Amino acid sequence: MGGPDDLREGHRTQGWLATSDDPRARSTGGYWYHQQPREPHAAAGDERFQDELLAELAAFTGTRLA
């Protein structure tokens, strides 16, 4: 999700994942764009980045995650 795109098309992949009998749609834990699997952004696997992001969010909101 996200990025420049036609907002009228934004729901199609979510609907397909929720209702399709396609074996690809029946999988779990993936990232999808226009009914095609995608690799997540590298930051999604960077624990240092995640820790920094959580620290910034905690400073902004005043709420820390356990």
Sequence and secondary structure as in RCSB ss.txt:
>XXXX:A:sequence
MGGPDDLREGHRTQGWLATSDDPRARSTGGYWYHQQPREPHAAAGDERFQDELLAELAAFTGTRLA
>XXXX:A:secstr
  SS  GGGTTHHHHHHHH   TTTT  S EEETTEEE   GGGG HHHHHHHHHHHHHHHS    
